[in-house]
Amino acid sequence: MDYGLALAFAGAAFATFLSGIGSSIGLGISGRSATGILSEKPEQYGLMTLLVVLPSTQGIYGLVISLFVMIKINLFGGDLADLTLAQGLMIFGASLPVGIAGLFSGIHQGKICAGGIQMAAKRPEMGVKAGVVYAAMIEFYAILGFLVSFLLIFIGVTV
């Protein structure tokens, strides 16, 4: 059995699963908040939609890193790379920053977006300031996780 390849596949899976879990929890938190507001103020649909979908980006970052892992191991090219155990561990470890950052930032971004939704319901002019800008601050850490995973996969691991 090729343990290196198995670890690389596990890394790709963890990047997607962890960041996807964070996104789905964050979307659930912000979505619950928005549906309550929209039942009374349907004219705020545009702003509410923006604030609800912001936590979904973490899942996208995890998916992209998983695709990069698949490219790195030549999954789409036919002959899979022959990875050593050390290379597999490196790819697994390189996949974790985006997964872990996506997990926590997705959840917390959902909470921030829910707060922005509540504020926008009472003061619509503050929706972008309080909701989107604060959520973007959380997004920064998901981007850092993505960047670290990207650099480790393409610069740190030689296959």
N, C-alpha and C positions, 0 to 999 in steps of 0.2 A: 504494500500500500504506500502511496506517495503522501507522506504526512505533510510535507511542505505545501503541496498543492491543496490539500484539505484545509490547512490553516489559512491559506490565501482566500479560499472560498468562504471560510468562516468569517474572515475579516470583512469581505464584501457584504456578507449577510448582516453582520453586526452594524456596519455603517448604515445600511438601509433600515434595519429593524429599529435600532435605538433612536435614530433621528425621526423615523416615521411615527414611533410611539409618542415622542415629544410633540410632534406636529399635531397628531390626532387629539391628544389631550388638550393642547392649546386651542385648537379649533373648536373643540367641544365647550371649553370654558367661555371663549369669546362668542361662539354661536348661541349658547344659552342666554347670554346677556343681551345679544342683539335681537333675538326673537321676542323677548319681552318688550323691548322698546318699540320695535316695529309694529307691534299690535296696536299701539297708540299713536305712533308717529311714522307712518309709512313713507312720508316724504324724505326721510333720512336714510333711505335704502342705500344710496351710493356710498356715503361715508361709512355706514355700518358694514357694508360688504367689504370695503377696504380693510377695516379694522378686524373683521372676522378672518379674512384670508391671510393676513400677515404671518401667523405662525406656521403656515404651510410651507414656507421656504426652507425650513430646516429639513424636512423630508426630501425636498428636491436636492439639497446639498448632499445628503447621504446617498441618494440614488446616483448622482453624478460621480461621487467617489467610488461607488461600487462598479460603475461602468469603467472608470479608469483602471480599477484593479483587474477587471476582465480583459481590458486592452493590454495591460501589462503582462498578463499570463497567457496572452494570445488565444483567448477563448473563441474569438470570432475568426481567427485566421486558420483554424483547422488543427494544427499540431500544438497541443498545450505545452507550455514551458515546463522544463524539468527542474523543479525547484528543490533546493536543499531544505532541510528542516529549519535552518537559520533564516533562509530567505522567506520561507512561509511565515515564520514568527515575525519577521520584520514587516511583511505586508499586513499581517494581522494587527500588529501594534500600530502601524501607520493608519489603519482604518478606524481606530478607536477615537482619535480626537474629534472627528466630525460626528461620530455617533453619540459620544458622551456630551459634547457641547450642544448638539442638536436636541438631545433628550431634555436637558435641563433648560436650555434657552427657549425651546418650543413651549414648554409648560409655563414658564414665567412670562414669556411674551403674550401668551393667551390671557394671563391674569392682568397684565398691563393693558392689553387691548380691551378687556372687559371693563376695566376702570375708565378707559377713554370713551367707551360706548356709553357708560353711565353719565360721564361728564357731558358728552355731546348731546345727550337727551335733555339736559337742563340748560346747557349753554353751547349751542351748536358752533359758535365761533371758536370755541376752545377744542373742538374735536380733533382737528389736525395737530394743534400745538400739544395738547395733553395726551392724545392717543397715539398718533402716528410717530411723532418725534420721540416720545419715550419708548415706544416699541422698537424704533430703529436703533436705539441705544442697546437694547437687548440683542437685536439682530447682529450687531457688531461682533459679539462673542461667538455666534454661530459661524460667522464669516472667518473668524480667526481659527476655529476648529477645522473648517473646510480648507483654509490655506495651509495649515500645518499638515493635514492629511495629504493634500495635493503635493506639497514639496517633498514629504517623506516618500511617497510612492514613486514620484518621477525622478527625484534626485538622490534620495537615500537608499533605494533598493536597486541593485543591479541584477538583472536576470540574463 
